[in-house]
């Protein structure tokens, strides 16, 4: 059974330090992702590792 992907319809905003934004930009570039996609991946990984999100949903993408 295939897992359906949720539509990205909710916006989350956050203020970060310039150095954090630069590191995020570099990581996204290295992974061939947008900054938003990289932020989503980092958040999803952390949430899954800490029991807040089902790993099967996170890694289905």
Backbone as XML, in Angstrom:
<?xml version="1.0"?>
<chain id="A" units="angstrom">
  <residue number="1" name="UNK">
    <atom name="N" x="0.841" y="-1.168" z="0.000"/>
    <atom name="CA" x="0.000" y="0.000" z="0.000"/>
    <atom name="C" x="0.899" y="1.247" z="0.000"/>
  </residue>
  <residue number="2" name="UNK">
    <atom name="N" x="0.677" y="2.140" z="-0.934"/>
    <atom name="CA" x="1.475" y="3.364" z="-1.035"/>
    <atom name="C" x="0.984" y="4.401" z="-0.026"/>
  </residue>
  <residue number="3" name="UNK">
    <atom name="N" x="1.925" y="5.128" z="0.536"/>
    <atom name="CA" x="1.584" y="6.197" z="1.471"/>
    <atom name="C" x="1.424" y="7.478" z="0.665"/>
  </residue>
  <residue number="4" name="UNK">
    <atom name="N" x="0.277" y="8.144" z="0.846"/>
    <atom name="CA" x="0.055" y="9.391" z="0.135"/>
    <atom name="C" x="0.829" y="10.508" z="0.802"/>
  </residue>
  <residue number="5" name="UNK">
    <atom name="N" x="1.390" y="11.358" z="-0.013"/>
    <atom name="CA" x="2.161" y="12.492" z="0.479"/>
    <atom name="C" x="1.229" y="13.642" z="0.824"/>
  </residue>
  <residue number="6" name="UNK">
    <atom name="N" x="1.437" y="14.250" z="1.971"/>
    <atom name="CA" x="0.629" y="15.396" z="2.358"/>
    <atom name="C" x="1.010" y="16.602" z="1.513"/>
  </residue>
  <residue number="7" name="UNK">
    <atom name="N" x="0.019" y="17.406" z="1.179"/>
    <atom name="CA" x="0.287" y="18.644" z="0.446"/>
    <atom name="C" x="0.931" y="19.655" z="1.390"/>
  </residue>
  <residue number="8" name="UNK">
    <atom name="N" x="1.866" y="20.398" z="0.876"/>
    <atom name="CA" x="2.500" y="21.450" z="1.683"/>
    <atom name="C" x="1.618" y="22.691" z="1.612"/>
  </residue>
  <residue number="9" name="UNK">
    <atom name="N" x="0.859" y="22.891" z="2.676"/>
    <atom name="CA" x="-0.102" y="23.987" z="2.662"/>
    <atom name="C" x="-0.007" y="24.898" z="3.878"/>
  </residue>
  <residue number="10" name="UNK">
    <atom name="N" x="0.885" y="24.597" z="4.798"/>
    <atom name="CA" x="1.019" y="25.380" z="6.019"/>
    <atom name="C" x="2.379" y="26.069" z="6.036"/>
  </residue>
  <residue number="11" name="UNK">
    <atom name="N" x="2.364" y="27.357" z="6.359"/>
    <atom name="CA" x="3.592" y="28.143" z="6.388"/>
    <atom name="C" x="4.085" y="28.269" z="7.828"/>
  </residue>
  <residue number="12" name="UNK">
    <atom name="N" x="5.382" y="28.101" z="8.011"/>
    <atom name="CA" x="6.015" y="28.283" z="9.316"/>
    <atom name="C" x="7.144" y="29.292" z="9.117"/>
  </residue>
  <residue number="13" name="UNK">
    <atom name="N" x="7.186" y="30.301" z="9.950"/>
    <atom name="CA" x="8.252" y="31.297" z="9.865"/>
    <atom name="C" x="9.069" y="31.298" z="11.144"/>
  </residue>
  <residue number="14" name="UNK">
    <atom name="N" x="10.354" y="31.586" z="11.008"/>
    <atom name="CA" x="11.216" y="31.614" z="12.184"/>
    <atom name="C" x="12.369" y="32.575" z="11.940"/>
  </residue>
  <residue number="15" name="UNK">
    <atom name="N" x="12.746" y="33.296" z="12.972"/>
    <atom name="CA" x="13.936" y="34.136" z="12.892"/>
    <atom name="C" x="15.129" y="33.303" z="13.325"/>
  </residue>
  <residue number="16" name="UNK">
    <atom name="N" x="16.215" y="33.406" z="12.567"/>
    <atom name="CA" x="17.442" y="32.680" z="12.893"/>
    <atom name="C" x="18.619" y="33.637" z="12.770"/>
  </residue>
  <residue number="17" name="UNK">
    <atom name="N" x="19.741" y="33.236" z="13.312"/>
    <atom name="CA" x="20.942" y="34.053" z="13.201"/>
    <atom name="C" x="21.473" y="33.994" z="11.771"/>
  </residue>
  <residue number="18" name="UNK">
    <atom name="N" x="22.199" y="35.016" z="11.354"/>
    <atom name="CA" x="22.782" y="34.987" z="10.010"/>
    <atom name="C" x="23.676" y="33.772" z="9.773"/>
  </residue>
  <residue number="19" name="UNK">
    <atom name="N" x="24.433" y="33.356" z="10.795"/>
    <atom name="CA" x="25.315" y="32.204" z="10.611"/>
    <atom name="C" x="24.525" y="30.911" z="10.427"/>
  </residue>
  <residue number="20" name="UNK">
    <atom name="N" x="23.400" y="30.778" z="11.113"/>
    <atom name="CA" x="22.557" y="29.602" z="10.940"/>
    <atom name="C" x="21.950" y="29.589" z="9.537"/>
  </residue>
  <residue number="21" name="UNK">
    <atom name="N" x="21.510" y="30.738" z="9.065"/>
    <atom name="CA" x="20.947" y="30.819" z="7.719"/>
    <atom name="C" x="21.999" y="30.478" z="6.665"/>
  </residue>
  <residue number="22" name="UNK">
    <atom name="N" x="23.205" y="30.950" z="6.859"/>
    <atom name="CA" x="24.284" y="30.652" z="5.915"/>
    <atom name="C" x="24.579" y="29.153" z="5.897"/>
  </residue>
  <residue number="23" name="UNK">
    <atom name="N" x="24.661" y="28.545" z="7.059"/>
    <atom name="CA" x="24.909" y="27.108" z="7.142"/>
    <atom name="C" x="23.769" y="26.329" z="6.484"/>
  </residue>
  <residue number="24" name="UNK">
    <atom name="N" x="22.544" y="26.764" z="6.704"/>
    <atom name="CA" x="21.387" y="26.118" z="6.097"/>
    <atom name="C" x="21.433" y="26.244" z="4.576"/>
  </residue>
  <residue number="25" name="UNK">
    <atom name="N" x="21.783" y="27.417" z="4.104"/>
    <atom name="CA" x="21.893" y="27.641" z="2.660"/>
    <atom name="C" x="22.958" y="26.732" z="2.043"/>
  </residue>
  <residue number="26" name="UNK">
    <atom name="N" x="24.097" y="26.621" z="2.710"/>
    <atom name="CA" x="25.185" y="25.760" z="2.210"/>
    <atom name="C" x="24.765" y="24.290" z="2.208"/>
  </residue>
  <residue number="27" name="UNK">
    <atom name="N" x="24.101" y="23.854" z="3.273"/>
    <atom name="CA" x="23.640" y="22.465" z="3.347"/>
    <atom name="C" x="22.618" y="22.177" z="2.249"/>
  </residue>
  <residue number="28" name="UNK">
    <atom name="N" x="21.704" y="23.102" z="2.045"/>
    <atom name="CA" x="20.693" y="22.928" z="1.001"/>
    <atom name="C" x="21.343" y="22.831" z="-0.375"/>
  </residue>
  <residue number="29" name="UNK">
    <atom name="N" x="22.319" y="23.678" z="-0.610"/>
    <atom name="CA" x="23.023" y="23.649" z="-1.895"/>
    <atom name="C" x="23.723" y="22.305" z="-2.095"/>
  </residue>
  <residue number="30" name="UNK">
    <atom name="N" x="24.409" y="21.835" z="-1.061"/>
    <atom name="CA" x="25.124" y="20.556" z="-1.138"/>
    <atom name="C" x="24.178" y="19.383" z="-1.395"/>
  </residue>
  <residue number="31" name="UNK">
    <atom name="N" x="22.954" y="19.475" z="-0.878"/>
    <atom name="CA" x="21.967" y="18.403" z="-1.029"/>
    <atom name="C" x="21.047" y="18.612" z="-2.232"/>
  </residue>
  <residue number="32" name="UNK">
    <atom name="N" x="21.304" y="19.663" z="-3.006"/>
    <atom name="CA" x="20.476" y="20.003" z="-4.176"/>
    <atom name="C" x="19.014" y="20.185" z="-3.780"/>
  </residue>
  <residue number="33" name="UNK">
    <atom name="N" x="18.804" y="20.941" z="-2.700"/>
    <atom name="CA" x="17.473" y="21.226" z="-2.177"/>
    <atom name="C" x="17.287" y="22.729" z="-2.056"/>
  </residue>
  <residue number="34" name="UNK">
    <atom name="N" x="16.043" y="23.139" z="-1.932"/>
    <atom name="CA" x="15.769" y="24.527" z="-1.580"/>
    <atom name="C" x="15.984" y="24.673" z="-0.079"/>
  </residue>
  <residue number="35" name="UNK">
    <atom name="N" x="16.094" y="25.902" z="0.380"/>
    <atom name="CA" x="16.232" y="26.121" z="1.824"/>
    <atom name="C" x="15.002" y="25.586" z="2.554"/>
  </residue>
  <residue number="36" name="UNK">
    <atom name="N" x="13.821" y="25.833" z="1.999"/>
    <atom name="CA" x="12.588" y="25.333" z="2.621"/>
    <atom name="C" x="12.546" y="23.823" z="2.706"/>
  </residue>
  <residue number="37" name="UNK">
    <atom name="N" x="12.966" y="23.161" z="1.635"/>
    <atom name="CA" x="13.004" y="21.700" z="1.621"/>
    <atom name="C" x="14.011" y="21.176" z="2.636"/>
  </residue>
  <residue number="38" name="UNK">
    <atom name="N" x="15.144" y="21.846" z="2.746"/>
    <atom name="CA" x="16.165" y="21.421" z="3.707"/>
    <atom name="C" x="15.663" y="21.611" z="5.136"/>
  </residue>
  <residue number="39" name="UNK">
    <atom name="N" x="15.004" y="22.730" z="5.398"/>
    <atom name="CA" x="14.443" y="22.969" z="6.733"/>
    <atom name="C" x="13.413" y="21.894" z="7.078"/>
  </residue>
  <residue number="40" name="UNK">
    <atom name="N" x="12.565" y="21.562" z="6.109"/>
    <atom name="CA" x="11.553" y="20.538" z="6.338"/>
    <atom name="C" x="12.215" y="19.195" z="6.649"/>
  </residue>
  <residue number="41" name="UNK">
    <atom name="N" x="13.262" y="18.847" z="5.928"/>
    <atom name="CA" x="13.957" y="17.578" z="6.131"/>
    <atom name="C" x="14.610" y="17.524" z="7.518"/>
  </residue>
  <residue number="42" name="UNK">
    <atom name="N" x="15.276" y="18.607" z="7.903"/>
    <atom name="CA" x="15.929" y="18.664" z="9.218"/>
    <atom name="C" x="14.894" y="18.536" z="10.331"/>
  </residue>
  <residue number="43" name="UNK">
    <atom name="N" x="13.803" y="19.275" z="10.220"/>
    <atom name="CA" x="12.747" y="19.217" z="11.236"/>
    <atom name="C" x="12.120" y="17.825" z="11.298"/>
  </residue>
  <residue number="44" name="UNK">
    <atom name="N" x="11.808" y="17.261" z="10.142"/>
    <atom name="CA" x="11.179" y="15.934" z="10.097"/>
    <atom name="C" x="12.104" y="14.881" z="10.691"/>
  </residue>
  <residue number="45" name="UNK">
    <atom name="N" x="13.390" y="14.953" z="10.353"/>
    <atom name="CA" x="14.353" y="13.988" z="10.908"/>
    <atom name="C" x="14.408" y="14.083" z="12.432"/>
  </residue>
  <residue number="46" name="UNK">
    <atom name="N" x="14.496" y="15.304" z="12.950"/>
    <atom name="CA" x="14.579" y="15.495" z="14.398"/>
    <atom name="C" x="13.301" y="15.007" z="15.071"/>
  </residue>
  <residue number="47" name="UNK">
    <atom name="N" x="12.156" y="15.380" z="14.520"/>
    <atom name="CA" x="10.882" y="14.968" z="15.105"/>
    <atom name="C" x="10.725" y="13.453" z="15.094"/>
  </residue>
  <residue number="48" name="UNK">
    <atom name="N" x="11.153" y="12.806" z="14.024"/>
    <atom name="CA" x="11.075" y="11.343" z="13.949"/>
    <atom name="C" x="12.032" y="10.695" z="14.957"/>
  </residue>
  <residue number="49" name="UNK">
    <atom name="N" x="13.238" y="11.203" z="15.036"/>
    <atom name="CA" x="14.238" y="10.642" z="15.960"/>
    <atom name="C" x="13.823" y="10.784" z="17.419"/>
  </residue>
  <residue number="50" name="UNK">
    <atom name="N" x="13.006" y="11.785" z="17.713"/>
    <atom name="CA" x="12.588" y="12.037" z="19.090"/>
    <atom name="C" x="11.162" y="11.583" z="19.380"/>
  </residue>
  <residue number="51" name="UNK">
    <atom name="N" x="10.592" y="10.793" z="18.465"/>
    <atom name="CA" x="9.298" y="10.173" z="18.713"/>
    <atom name="C" x="8.074" y="11.038" z="18.476"/>
  </residue>
  <residue number="52" name="UNK">
    <atom name="N" x="8.223" y="12.180" z="17.820"/>
    <atom name="CA" x="7.084" y="13.054" z="17.591"/>
    <atom name="C" x="6.418" y="12.826" z="16.238"/>
  </residue>
  <residue number="53" name="UNK">
    <atom name="N" x="7.073" y="12.098" z="15.360"/>
    <atom name="CA" x="6.573" y="11.904" z="14.007"/>
    <atom name="C" x="6.873" y="10.478" z="13.572"/>
  </residue>
  <residue number="54" name="UNK">
    <atom name="N" x="5.934" y="9.856" z="12.910"/>
    <atom name="CA" x="6.087" y="8.482" z="12.426"/>
    <atom name="C" x="7.179" y="8.428" z="11.359"/>
  </residue>
  <residue number="55" name="UNK">
    <atom name="N" x="8.219" y="7.638" z="11.585"/>
    <atom name="CA" x="9.344" y="7.529" z="10.654"/>
    <atom name="C" x="8.919" y="7.070" z="9.258"/>
  </residue>
  <residue number="56" name="UNK">
    <atom name="N" x="7.899" y="6.220" z="9.167"/>
    <atom name="CA" x="7.472" y="5.734" z="7.865"/>
    <atom name="C" x="6.925" y="6.867" z="6.994"/>
  </residue>
  <residue number="57" name="UNK">
    <atom name="N" x="6.365" y="7.879" z="7.632"/>
    <atom name="CA" x="5.860" y="9.040" z="6.884"/>
    <atom name="C" x="7.028" y="9.920" z="6.452"/>
  </residue>
  <residue number="58" name="UNK">
    <atom name="N" x="7.967" y="10.143" z="7.341"/>
    <atom name="CA" x="9.101" y="11.017" z="7.054"/>
    <atom name="C" x="9.934" y="10.477" z="5.915"/>
  </residue>
  <residue number="59" name="UNK">
    <atom name="N" x="10.225" y="9.200" z="5.928"/>
    <atom name="CA" x="11.142" y="8.631" z="4.960"/>
    <atom name="C" x="10.450" y="8.048" z="3.734"/>
  </residue>
  <residue number="60" name="UNK">
    <atom name="N" x="9.152" y="8.309" z="3.587"/>
    <atom name="CA" x="8.428" y="7.871" z="2.395"/>
    <atom name="C" x="8.705" y="8.796" z="1.230"/>
  </residue>
  <residue number="61" name="UNK">
    <atom name="N" x="9.191" y="10.010" z="1.522"/>
    <atom name="CA" x="9.434" y="11.011" z="0.469"/>
    <atom name="C" x="10.688" y="10.731" z="-0.294"/>
  </residue>
</chain>
